[in-house]
Amino acid sequence: MSDLVVVVGQRGRLRDYVRYAVREGRDAAQERTVHARFLVPTGTGGDTLPRPAAAALADRVAAIVATESLGRLTVSTEVHETRGPDSEARLTALVAALDEAPTRLLLSPAFEEFTTTDVTAALQAAGLAESVTVERAPVERRVLRPPLAFERSPGRVAATFGLSFAFYLALGDPTDPFDLATGVLAAAVVAALLSRVVLETTPTPASVGRVARATLFLPYLLYAVVRANVAMAAVVLHPRLPIDPSVVRVPAPEGRVARALLANSITLTPGTLTVDVVDDEVVVHALTADTRAELEAGGLARAVAFVTGESPPSPASLDGPGGDAG
C-alpha cells in the first residue's frame, strides 16, 4: 500500500520535484507512517524511458531522497513497466501499479505522457476514481534545449527513408527505372545521415493514424483561413470599420504538440494572433467580435485535439456548438 505515488520523468526540475514530493509526504506523516513510491515509467514512446535510462533516473531519485529528512515517511523507488503501442496502453499499464487503498498520485509538470485528465479517465475505467486523487506538482518547469540528435532506431531509419524516397519520386518520374534506382540510393544516404535528427520520437502504428487525421485537418484549416480572409476583407471595406479588438483566453487541448499546433493555426487565420500559451490556455488577440466568438466556440481546438489524439478542452470551458478561428 502507498499513500503517495510519484511519477517521475526525464524532463523538468527533478531535484525540486522530488523535494516537493518528499515534503508533501513528510507533512502527511505527522501522526502516522506514510509510504511514498517514486515510479519511473519504462517503455517506448512518449515520455517513457528505455530500461537502462529509467534505472539511472531511479538511482538519481534515490540519491536526492537520501539527502532529505524523512521523519515518519518511508520511501521506495522503482522502475515500472509501462510498455504499449500507444499512450493509452502505457497509461493502462501505469494504472495497474495502483491499488484500491487511498492514494495521492503526483505527476511532474514536465511529464506530458500522462495528463491529469487522461489519468482520471483511466482511473474511472479501472474503478479507482474514488480512492486515487491525481494532481500536478506546482513546480516550475525548466526550459531545456532539445538534443541535437536522438537515438538511432529502425523505425526512425525506415520512416526517414520512406519520406525521402516519396519526396524524390514526387519530383521525378515514379515509372522511370532510373529515377527509382537513384531514388533508393538518395533515400538511403539521407536515412543514414539524418535519421537521428529528422524525427523527435520513434514512429509507431499510432503515428500513421495521426498522419491520416492531419490530412483531414489541412482542408479544414485551409477553409478557416479562406473564410477569415473574406471576413477581414469585408471588415476593411466596411465604411464604419467594425472592429472590436480584445484579448481572449482559449482553452487548449492537452499536450505540448497539440497546443503548439493550435497556437500556430490560430495565428494563420487573419484576424487572430496568438500572444502566449499559459498552462492549458492559449492567449489570443482577436480583431472583431465574430472572430472572438468563433475562438470561444472551440471548433479549431477540438479539430487540433482530433489530429494529435490528445484530450480536447473540457466542454464546460467552451461556449457554443463549435466554430473556427478567424
Order of alpha helices (4+ residues) and beta strands (2+ residues): beta-alpha-beta-alpha-beta-alpha-beta-alpha-beta-alpha-alpha-alpha-beta-alpha-beta-beta-alpha-alpha
